[in-house]
Amino acid sequence: MRITQDMLIKIAKDHVAKRIRREKDLVAVYLTGSVSQGEPLLGGSTDIDMIFVHNEEPPIKREVLRVTYEISLDIEHHHQSFYTYHRRLRQNPYIGFAFCNHQNILHDKDHWLEFIQASVSARFDSPENVYGRAQQFTEKARTRWFDLDDPQEVPWEAWIALYFKAVGTAANAIACLNGPALTTRRFMLDFTSRAEILEQLPLIGELTRLLGNENMNEELFQQWRPVWEETLEASNKHSDCPPNIAKVRKAYFLQSVDAMAESGSLHAVLWPVLETWQQALTCLDEQQYHQKWQVFLTALGFQEDKKEDLLTNLDHFIDQAEHLLEGYQNEFNL
């Protein structure tokens, strides 16, 4: 089956039509993510990201539904009050971009969303809003760095999880100077293109080293890929499994990672593996899964006695992001 953007949009519209008949409190529905941006497929799989806006408190925050093995629906639910101060969405690096494309609206009762869309898209790309979207990431990255540098004893697994969050946050500070926040699957692919636009190619190498790519190779990937898949499958046996790694999204991550590895983009594989592996561990109490995770980290060069080196390298990367934003601020007299 050939998956196209038109097919995916039709699937979304058909699903919304069914939900409108069933859920009378739906005020609006709009597309976000890769389908709305025209680049949905990676490894022959994708998801359709949508946001449902309700005038009553939604019973769940997020749901992931199967369409086919390669396609899933990823639906986020908002209460209408989320949009009360809608101008703030101009500095939202996740869903703000969805309001700049009028074709993203799939349902709009009484044209309520059109009004908000017009307001958000106005001056969305102004320097102060671009800077605002990026600055929130530099501030959060620096806060996380200070937490990592705290002399209090923190379990290694919790420390390294925060370390990866800080790395991702710092990378987003740079990426948001010319686009939306980075997604899990395309994290390194999109960061590479954004850094190239900014003429900051050395940052690509710095980021890959922060993620352990110096020790990543085809042999290591083939050795640990089955363990990663096994951990994801184990997490799905628990009721508190994060929806992001639900079994209906198996192809979404596995096929995309395999495709990147086969195409020679092995440097892009680590982030989705690290992110989803850590998410799986949050609902797994069995020590065997945590022990295998530690062995994998060691193979990548992440060991507890190297905390100081990791902190120093992360500090330098965050410094680079902060300098870039200072330059942007000065350029536009913000």
C-alpha positions, 0 to 999 in steps of 0.5 A: 500500500502506498501511503500519501499525505492525501490518504493520511488527511482523509483518514484523519477527516473520516475519524473526526467525522465519526467522533463528532457524531459521538462526542457532542462537546467537540469544539474544534480539531486540527492537525499538527506534526509531520502530516501537516508539514508534508513529510509524514513518512520515515521508514514507511511508517507515520502517525497522524497528530491531531488535537481535539478541543472540548468545551467540557473537561476531557476524560483523557489527555492523550490517546493513540489508536491503530489504523494499520501496522504502519499508521496510527492516530496520536490524539491530544485532548485540550479543554477550550480554556487552554486557548483563553490567552491564545496570543501566547501560542505564538511562542509555543514551539510545539503547536504554534506552527500548526496555526500557520497553516489554514488547511490544518483545521479539520473541524471548527464549530462556529469558526471559533478556531479560525479567529484564534488561528488568525491571531496566532499566525499574525507576527508568529515569525517576528524576531521577538516570537522566534526568540521567545520560543528558543529562549524557553529552552535555553533557560530550561537547559541551564536549570537542568544543568544546575540540577545535574551539578548538584552535589546531592547524591542522585541514583545514576539512572535518574541522573543520566535520564536528566542529562539526556533531557538537558541535552535535548532541551539545549538542542531545541534551543538551537533548532527553534531559531528556524523551526518547531521543536524537534520530534523524537524520530527526526531529532538528529535529522532535523537538528542537522538541517537546522544547524546547517541553515544557521551555519553552525556545523560544528554543533552537529558533531558536539550533539552527536558526541553528547549522545554517545555516538562516538561509540555507536557502530553497526555491530553495537546497533545490531547487538542492542536493537533486539534488547531495545525492542524486547524492553518496549514490548515488556512495557506494553504489558503494564497498564501504565505504559506511556502512550508514546510507546504503545504497541500500536506505534511499534512500526512507528519507531522500529521501522524508522530506526531500521530505515535510518540505520540502513541508509547510513544515518546511524548517528540519527538512531540513538535519540529515538532509541534512548528516549523510548527505552527510558520511557519503557523503564518508567513502568518496568520494575524488573531489575533485568531490564534496568541492568541491560539498560546500564550495560547499554549505557556503558557500551556508549561510554556513559559511566557514573565516574564520568559525570564531570566530563559529561557535565563539562561537555554539556555546559559547553553545548548550552553555552553555544546555544546561549551565545547563538541566542545572544547574537540573535537578540543583538541582531534584532535589538530585542 
